[in-house]
Amino acid sequence: MRIGIIGTGQIGGTLARRLSALGHQVFVANSRGSAVSVTEAARRGDLVIVTIPEKNIPHLPADLFAGVPDSVVVVDTGNYYPQQRDGRIDGIEAGATESRWVAQQLGRPVGGEFLKITPP
């Protein structure tokens, strides 16, 4: 499978290593310069994983998924940390789930709430 990963923090880096080790073709983009651009990572995968801080989502290119087939699944692994990292995001504070807010920003359906791990 071809997988685009946008962001290589702890989650993105781990996914990139493990998915590559399993034989997947992984296209990685991050803010420090990487093998591919953010746009290329979004457009070359059968699956695209967005794993950047929520506060940075609005800074992604507006046309990031232009021309990307609907069959390409987009997953968001972000977690909203208003006090520690992201600052206040009004849409989330108003009640939108994080993935719904990300989907609105990207103009693309996003799965990701199922990835959140909640303590028992």
N, C-alpha and C positions, 0 to 999 in steps of 0.2 A: 504494500500500500504506500502511496505517496502522502506524506504528512508535512504540513507547514506548521511551524511553531514560531509564534511572535512573542519574544521575550525569553531570556535565558537565566532567570533568577533560579532559586532553588527548585521550583516546580518545573520550569521549562528546561533547565539544564539536565535534570534527572530524567525527564521524559525523552529528551533528545538522545541521551546515552542509551537508555534502555530500549527505546524503539529501534534505534540503529542496530543495537546488538541482536535484536530479533529479526533483522533483515529488512526492515522497512526503509524506504528512501525518505530521508528527513531533510527538510529545507528549513534552516534556522535563521531568524532575523532578530537583531536586538539593537539597542541604542548605541552600543559601543562599536558598531561595525561588525559585520559577520559575513558568512558565506553568501547570503542573498539579501535583497532588499525586503522591506516589510511587504511591499506590493507583490513581489515575486513569491514570498512565502504564502501569501493569501491566495494567489492564483495558480500555484503549481500543485497544491495538495488535493487529495480526495477527502481529506479531513484537515481542518485548520484549528489549531489550539491557540487561543489568545490568553497569554499568561503574563500580563503586565499589571502594575498597580491601577486601580480603578481611576484614579485622578488623571492618568495618562491616556485613557481611552479616547477622549475628545480630540487628542492631538494626532490620532492616526489619520491617514489621508481620507477625505470624504468619499472618494470613489474606490476605496480599498477593495470592495467586492464586486465592482462593475465587471460584468461579463462572466462572472464565476457562476457555473451551473447551480441550480437549486439543489442538485443531488449532493453537493459538497456540504458536509456537516461542519458547523462552527461550534466549538466548545470554549466556554469561558471558565478559567480556573481562578479568577480573581476573587478576593475577599475584600470587603469594604472596611477600612480602618480609619474612621474619621479623626480620631484623636492622635493616632500614632503616625499616619503617613498621608492619607488622602485629603484631609480637610473635609469640610462639609460639602456633600453633593446633594443639592436640593431635591432632585428627583427620587433619590433613594430615601432621603429623610421624609419625603411625602408619602412613602409607602410602596414604591415600586421595588420588586425584588432586584437584587444586583444583576442577575442575568437579563431580566426584562429591560433594565436601564441600559445595559451594554448593548442589547439588541436594538434599542431605539437609537443609540449613538451610531451603531454600525449600519443601520438600515437593513438588517439581516437577522433572521431567527437565530437564536443562540441557545444551546443546551449547556447546562453547567450547574444548576442547583443540585442535581443528583450527586455531584462530586464533592459537595461540602460534607465534612465529617463533623457530626455533632456529638459532643460527649453524652454518655448515658445519663 
